[in-house]
């Protein structure tokens, strides 16, 4: 299934969080400070990482157009969060909790359910993380003005 929609605005990253709260991040044994490159990640999302990842995800998602509309209306995409883990040199992500009554009193196909939404949001966040790591964060390069090593 493919979503027929343009990429929405990237999520607003929210400030330092506990690295252990993010998927795909190995929590360091010792915290080295709150330098999580949050602004840099936000800049990279704006520079195209979000759109690239969203388009890739939208081409293969099983989320229905109606379910995606509900996800947008509920602000779940804006609440995705990403974290740069300097110890492991990876990008972690956090998916917001999906309300159990997400589809209550809404006209969506019966096949739409909360577990599917949770899985699809996790897949979107993982895709964004991978695109950032593989295509946008050029460690040791000044291509984007970042030298994160």
C-alpha positions, 0 to 999 in steps of 0.5 A: 500500500502507498500513502498518497500524501506529501511529506508533512513538516518534520517533527519539532525535537524537544530537548534533552531526554534520557538516552535510555528512553530512545529506541536504537540507542545504547545508553552510555555507561557514563553521561558526557553531558547534554550535547545531543546535537538536537539543533543539528538534527533538526536542521538535517530534518529540515534540509531533506532527511525528513522528506526523504525518509517520509517518502521512502516510508510512505511508499511501503506503509500499510497504513490507510489514508484514513488512519494516516489522517487521524495520526496527523490530526492527533499530532503524533508525527509532530511528537516523534523525537530523535536523539544523537548518541555520541557514545554509540554514534547512532540516532535514536528515536522515540515514538509517542504513545498512541491513544487506545481510543484513537479511532473511536467515533471516527470513520475509518476502515475496521481494519485500522487498529492502534497496534498497526499505527504503533508499528507504522510509526515505529517503522517511520521513526526507524527509517528517519534514524537510518536516513540521518545516519546513512545519508545526512550525518557525515562524521568527519566531513565538513559537507554539512558543516558538522564534524561530530567525531 
